[in-house]
Amino acid sequence: MRNLLHELIFPVIAVLAAFLIGGLIVLAIGDNPIEVYWLLISSAFSFHDALGNFTFDNWGYTLFYATPLIFTGLAVALAFKCGLLNIGAEGQLYVGAFAAAWVGITFAKLPGVLLIPMAMAAAILAGAAWGAIPGVLKARFGSHEVINTIMLNFIAVGLLSYLTQRHYKAAGDPIMQTVEIAEQSHIARFHTFLAPFGIDFPQRIPLNFAFLLAILACVGVYFFLWRTKFGYEIRAVGSNPSAAEYGGINVRRQIVLAMALSGALAGMVGINEVLGYRHRYYHDFSANYGFTGIAVALLGRNHPLGIVLAAILFGALIRGGLFVDIFTDHVSKDLVQVLQAIIILFVATELLFRRLLIWRKA
């Protein structure tokens, strides 16, 4: 834990520095940085609305926006632990979402006790299969996973667009989306969980069981990577493939396993999107979750706890950016993207300095 806290020091500095530079940008375009940041933070973390009334909306939406980023952050981090850079989480989450919707549509007559696990499994397995493809190409032919995963993103989006348009879209629907999945395949929202305890959590807030599943995934990834043989072998391959192979580890198998598990985690975004929110596959639903997951993993130091904190921060930026866009004179929600970019630059700079330091010592 002490090492983790030490590792998180610079990400905190990176965030503070990003907010400082962002404040200078806000000041330069004619707005008050303190007022803008107060609006940004209060609209994401406060339990009160603009009129002072108690509300769950701010935290509820922040955690909802953080949910897919936890999944994609974990996906990127797990692959990175094996020395791989998974740029394909975007395609993997699309495949997972479509698979979940397909099950919810095709097996609509099954009871929910069977249909929900089947749809969840479909999302996980579809993402795993899509992630395993570049893993196999890397292990078998040595082709670079970055190129392969980027190309597979385009293939996934194009293929699912065709399937949606030609086979699963309601006749006459102008929106690129499938028909609705069976009602019994919907997973519960927090309104359902908290109602028995007398907590009036608004039903309109889409925060659902997938957030709890994301937290469980964090725990599972931690124990897998640091408490199991396979996790140790994945980390060994990531640290030094030659030494790992000399020690008897099947490097090729670990590459395929890491990419498949990474894809499975990305595919779980579909559980949140399809089973818990839209209740259908909606094309272009992702707000670049797969790519933002890279930033989340970097900021969270590729550790599950750090990823949760980073995902909540980015979720808060998304939530607060909406209010900044509406209630400020000159600042738009693009400030969120500026802050994200500056944070990534500072984190990347720190990694560069570390490598230079190691090189000088050598």
C-alpha angles and dihedrals in degrees: 000000000000091000090049092052089049090051092050094055095084095045087056089050089048091053093048092047091049091052090049093053090042088053090055089052091050090049091049093055093050108264133113110257093205093054093044094050092045089053090046095050100037093050089054104039108020123105091211132072127223091279094051095254119143112256140168092203098097098050092035094057093040091057090043091055090045094054099078090041091057090054095046092042090054090046093054093043095051092051091046091054086063091050093258130125110215108201089163101078088106093061093040093055091049091052090047092050093049092047091053091049092047091056092046090052101038098046097036093139095062120099118258093249087067101027098055095052090044092052092046091049090048092054092048096045094044091051090046092051092049090048093047092059096071088038091059092044090051095046097041104035105015093240114159114262093214093063093041096049093047091052091046089055090063092044092051095049093045095046094048091047089056094047092048094047097044105033117013108033119102113251111264095011107140091199120086098240139110126250115275119281121241114289093234089061093064114111120223124269123219089261088070094045097049101038094082088057092055093253112140100215107174114252091216092069106092096212104132148164090294090076090059088046089053091054090049088050089055091053091045094050091049094052092042095052099039105025107038136068094238091050091051091050092050091052091046091054090049092051098046121348094190094051090045092053091047088053091057100263117142098234095187093053092050091051092054092043093050093049092046092050090045090053091047091056091049090048089058088073084078090064090060095041102042108024098034107030125016097016089216139057108271115191116235090016093141118094089206090289092158094054095040086053088068090059091045091052093047094048091045092051091239089286121126094232092048090047092055091051093046092047091052090050092051091044089053091051090053092048096043093043090066091059093043088054092052105037105037128079103226109003119091132194086266085085086078091060090046091053092047091051094048091048090053091048092052092047091048090048091054091052089050092052090050092053092048090050092051090047092052092049090051 
